[in-house]
Amino acid sequence: MITTSSISIFNRYARDYDNWYAKHADIAESEIRAVSMLVPKGLGIEIGVGSGFFAGRVGIPIGLEPALAMAKLARDKGVDVVVGVGGEVMPLRDSSFDYAVIIVTICFLDDPRRTLAEVYRVLKPAGKLITCVVPRDSEHGRFYMELGRKGHRFYSVAHFYTVNEVREALESLGFAVSGKAVAVLSRGVGDYSEEPQIVELHAAERFGFVCIEAVRR
């Protein structure tokens, strides 16, 4: 589940979190384009929908969110929010969604495997999961981890993963993971003038934002 400290931080600083996207519009737009390349048609849910920035822009109709202040912002953006945590039993029916999206939320979970297992449960057979992360060994990952070590309110409670660690977790739970990913932000911190690209999964670690596609078997 998401840590109690994380929920408290996101409740307290929900507006600051949402404003980050306006202050860093170039990064946000790059990430929106990356996510949009993978989100399929059908009934979808974003796990850890936060302020609803991605769901509202990409058109993901439903979100799951434990922080009430965040949930309110997402609802204001037109997202139908279910208040709940991802690591316990989600208040969602088995095999009810065509796709699910997890955008960076995995970095704030105590036990990502429990959340991924719950996502497997609520997806329909052949349903898709898009998991987007800031790879730990990328320049962006190292930059954010350093901010965390200096006490940044959000990154100090985050745990970053490599692309391979995410792949291994997904496969161990029964997901079939695509050998390719959609990635962006390859030019390092400060240079965001590029379009998302499709890359081999093993080559995705150097990018600052990577979306991995998996299918429920």
C-alpha positions in Angstrom: 0.0 0.0 0.0 1.0 3.6 -0.3 2.8 4.7 2.9 0.9 6.8 5.5 3.6 9.4 5.3 3.1 9.7 1.6 -0.6 10.1 1.9 -0.1 12.8 4.5 2.3 14.7 2.3 0.1 14.5 -0.8 -2.9 15.7 1.2 -1.0 18.6 2.6 0.7 19.7 -0.6 -1.9 18.6 -3.2 -2.1 22.0 -4.8 1.7 22.3 -5.0 1.9 18.9 -6.6 -0.7 19.9 -9.2 1.1 23.2 -9.9 4.3 21.4 -10.7 2.8 20.4 -14.1 2.2 24.1 -15.0 5.7 25.1 -13.8 7.3 22.3 -15.9 5.0 22.3 -18.8 7.6 21.1 -21.3 8.3 17.9 -19.2 4.6 17.4 -18.6 3.7 17.7 -22.3 6.4 15.2 -23.2 5.1 12.7 -20.7 1.5 13.2 -21.8 2.5 12.3 -25.3 4.3 9.2 -24.1 1.3 7.9 -22.1 -1.1 8.7 -25.0 0.9 6.5 -27.3 0.0 3.4 -25.2 -3.4 4.0 -23.7 -6.0 1.8 -25.6 -9.7 2.3 -26.1 -12.1 0.9 -23.5 -12.9 1.3 -19.8 -9.7 2.3 -18.0 -8.5 3.3 -14.6 -5.4 5.2 -13.4 -4.1 3.7 -10.1 -2.8 6.6 -7.9 -4.5 9.2 -10.1 -3.2 12.0 -7.9 -4.5 15.4 -9.0 -5.9 14.0 -12.2 -3.4 15.7 -14.5 -2.8 12.7 -16.7 -6.2 11.1 -16.5 -7.9 14.4 -17.4 -5.6 15.1 -20.3 -5.4 11.5 -21.7 -9.0 10.7 -21.2 -8.8 8.0 -18.5 -12.3 8.0 -17.0 -11.7 6.5 -13.6 -9.0 6.9 -10.9 -8.1 5.3 -7.7 -6.6 7.6 -5.1 -6.0 7.4 -1.3 -5.3 11.1 -0.7 -8.6 13.0 -0.3 -7.1 16.4 -1.3 -5.7 14.9 -4.5 -9.0 13.1 -5.2 -10.8 16.4 -5.0 -8.5 18.0 -7.6 -8.9 15.0 -9.9 -12.7 15.2 -9.6 -12.5 18.9 -10.5 -10.9 17.8 -13.7 -13.7 15.4 -14.6 -12.2 12.2 -13.4 -14.5 9.7 -11.5 -12.4 9.0 -8.5 -12.7 6.0 -6.2 -11.0 6.7 -2.8 -8.9 3.7 -1.8 -5.4 2.4 -1.6 -3.7 0.2 -4.1 -1.8 -2.3 -2.0 -4.8 -3.7 -0.2 -7.9 -5.1 -1.7 -9.0 -2.5 -4.2 -12.8 -1.6 -4.0 -13.2 -2.7 -7.6 -14.7 -5.8 -9.2 -12.7 -8.7 -10.7 -12.0 -8.5 -14.4 -13.8 -5.1 -14.8 -11.3 -3.0 -16.7 -9.9 -3.1 -20.2 -6.8 -1.2 -19.1 -5.0 0.3 -16.2 -2.3 3.0 -16.0 0.2 3.6 -13.2 2.2 6.7 -13.6 5.1 7.1 -11.2 2.8 6.0 -8.3 4.8 2.7 -8.0 7.6 4.8 -6.5 5.5 5.7 -3.5 4.3 2.2 -2.5 5.5 0.0 0.4 4.9 -3.1 -1.7 4.5 -2.6 -5.4 3.9 -6.3 -6.0 0.7 -6.3 -4.0 -0.6 -3.3 -6.0 0.4 -5.0 -9.3 -1.3 -8.2 -8.2 -4.5 -6.3 -7.5 -4.3 -4.6 -10.9 -4.0 -8.1 -12.4 -7.2 -9.0 -10.6 -9.3 -6.1 -11.8 -8.1 -6.3 -15.4 -10.1 -8.3 -17.9 -8.2 -11.2 -19.6 -5.9 -9.7 -22.2 -6.4 -6.3 -20.4 -3.4 -4.0 -20.6 -1.4 -2.4 -17.9 0.8 0.7 -18.7 3.4 1.3 -16.0 5.3 4.5 -16.3 8.4 5.2 -14.2 11.4 7.4 -13.8 14.2 4.8 -14.2 16.5 4.8 -11.2 19.7 4.7 -13.2 18.7 7.5 -15.6 20.0 11.0 -15.2 16.6 12.1 -14.1 16.3 9.3 -11.6 19.7 10.2 -10.0 18.6 13.9 -10.0 15.4 13.2 -8.2 17.0 10.8 -5.7 19.5 13.5 -4.8 16.7 16.0 -4.2 15.1 13.3 -2.0 18.3 13.0 0.0 18.2 16.7 0.5 14.7 16.5 2.0 12.4 17.3 -0.9 8.9 16.9 0.3 7.9 14.4 -2.4 11.1 12.7 -3.5 12.2 12.1 0.0 9.5 9.4 0.4 10.0 7.9 -3.1 11.8 4.7 -4.1 12.9 4.5 -7.7 13.2 1.3 -9.7 15.1 0.2 -12.7 13.2 -0.8 -15.9 14.3 -4.4 -15.4 13.1 -4.5 -11.8 9.6 -3.4 -13.0 9.7 -6.0 -15.8 10.6 -8.8 -13.5 7.9 -7.8 -11.0 5.3 -7.8 -13.8 6.4 -11.1 -15.2 6.5 -12.8 -11.8 2.8 -12.0 -11.4 1.7 -13.4 -14.7 1.8 -10.4 -17.0 3.2 -10.7 -20.5 5.6 -7.8 -20.9 6.3 -6.2 -24.3 9.9 -6.1 -25.4 9.5 -2.5 -26.3 8.7 0.6 -24.3 7.7 4.2 -25.0 10.3 6.5 -23.7 11.1 10.2 -23.6 13.6 12.7 -21.9 16.8 11.1 -23.1 18.8 14.3 -23.2 19.3 14.8 -19.5 17.9 17.2 -17.0 17.2 20.6 -18.6 16.7 19.5 -22.2 13.2 18.3 -23.0 12.9 19.2 -26.6 12.1 15.8 -28.1 9.3 13.5 -29.0 8.6 10.2 -27.3 10.0 7.2 -29.1 9.6 3.4 -29.1 12.7 1.7 -27.8 13.9 -1.8 -26.9 13.1 -2.4 -23.3 16.7 -3.2 -22.4 17.7 0.2 -23.8 15.1 2.2 -21.9 17.0 2.8 -18.7 18.8 6.0 -19.9 15.5 7.8 -20.6 13.9 10.0 -17.9 10.4 8.7 -18.4 9.5 5.2 -19.6 6.2 3.6 -20.1 6.1 -0.2 -20.1 3.2 -2.2 -21.6 2.1 -5.5 -20.1 -0.9 -7.7 -20.8 -2.9 -9.9 -18.4 -2.5 -13.5 -19.6 
